[in-house]
Amino acid sequence: MPNPQGLPLGESIRFGWKTVQARAAFIVGVTLVAWAVPGIIEWAGDSAFDTRLQEFGISVIASLVSSTFALGLAKIYLRFRDGETPIFENLFDGLARLHIYIAAMIIVGIAVFMGLVLLIIPGIIFLLRLWFVGFVVVDEAVGPVEAIQRSWDITRGRTMDLFLLFLLLVGLNLLGIVALGVGLLVTVPVSGLSLAFVYRELKPKAAVVVEQPVPAT
C-alpha cells in the first residue's frame, strides 16, 4: 500500500545520492549519452543544412531521440528503485512507447500552459500532479490518456509534498549549475532517482503472481 503519511522526501534524495555514488560510472555514462546524442544531431544538422525546413526536420529528429532517452532513463531509475540491475540497453526501452509518451506530453503541456495562463496556481498543480506520466508510460501498458489519469490519481492529496520535493530538486540542481554545470551530471540523475523512489511510494510495483501447477490426477 502507498504510504498514507507524508512522502519520504529526504529518504528519496538519499536514495538517489547513494545510488549515484554506488553506480557513478554507469549513471554518468548513460546521462552523457542521453544528453550528447541529441545535441550532436542538432549540431550536425545545423552544419549540413541551410534551409529552415531542413533545420526544423533535424530538430524534430533530435527531440524524438531526446524523448526516447528520457523514457529510457526513467526505466533505468525505476529498475534501480526496484532493486534490479539496469543495463545500457534499457536506455532504448522507451522507443516502443515513444508515441504514447509524446501524445501524453502534448496533452500535459496544453493543460499546464492553460493553467499558467489562467491563474498560474492551477498550472503549477497540473505540473505537479502530472509529474509522473513518463514513469507510468514505461511502467504500465497504458495509453496516453490512461497514463495521465494514473499520474493524477496516485498524486491525489500529495500536492504539497510534491511542491516541497520540487523546491528541493530545484535547489539541488542549482548547486549542480554552480559547480560549473558539470555538477548536473550528478544532480540530475539524483533528481530522477528521487522521483522514481517517490513514484514507487505512490504506486508500489505489482506483485507477480505465479500459478502453481495443478497436480495430475
Buried (B, 14 or more C-beta within 10 A) or exposed (E): EEEEEEBBBEEBBBBBBEBBEEBEEBBBBBBEBBBEBBEEBBEEBEEEBEEEEEBEEBBEBBBBBBBBBBBBBBBBBBBBBEEEEBEEEBBEBBBEBBEBBBBBBEBBEEBBEEBBEEEEEBBBBBBBBBBBBBBBBBBBEBBBEBBBBBBBEBBEEBEEBBBEBBEBBEEBBEEBEEEEEEBBBBBBBBBBBBBBBBBBBBBEEEEEEEEEEEEEE
